[in-house]
Amino acid sequence: PNERCCRNGPIASCVNSMRVFSKGSDLASAEARRANRVAMLLFFSLLIHNFPEGLAVAASALESDQLGLTVTIGIMIHNIPEGIAIAIPCLKARPDSPWLSFILASVSGLAEPAGAF
């Protein structure tokens, strides 16, 4: 692995590692690979889904403070099951990596503040 990293460079090695991880080709069972595909599909789709929610929060907050707070609380509550929807298949695919589930669920939610700015 180190020889390969030095030959291809660290960026190419990182990209290759991300490709292996996102495809789940490092996983042994078909069930784990399927769960990994579901987790990645949900991660990327909810990442894209959360950006316009940030726009909605920003637009409603510009209209009035009360409306902004109401929309923020509503979206915040509905983001909890979205995070769970990412974390559960990720834990099924990689039970030895609970922090990965947490990170993927959290990062998908970070698109929302990006949309608000």
C-alpha positions, 0 to 999 in steps of 0.5 A: 500500500505504501509503495502504491501511495508513493507511486500514484501520489497521496491524492490519487491514493485518497481518491482510490480509497474513497472509491473503494469505500463508497462502492463497498468493495472492501466489504465481505458479504453481499448484504453488507455491500447492499447496506453500504449502497443504501447508506451512500445513496441516502447520504448523497440524496439527503446532502442535496436535499438539505441545501434547499432547506437551508435556503428556506430557513434563510428566506423565512428568517428574512421575512420575520423572526417568528416565521424563521424560528418556526421553519427552523424548528420544523426542519430541525425536527424532521432532520432527526429521522433523516440522520437515522436513515443514513446511520442505520444502513451504515451501521449495518454495513460497517458495525465496527465503525459507529463513528462513520455513521455519525459523521455521514449523518452529520455531514449530510446535515451540514449542507443546510447551513451552507444553503442558508448562506 
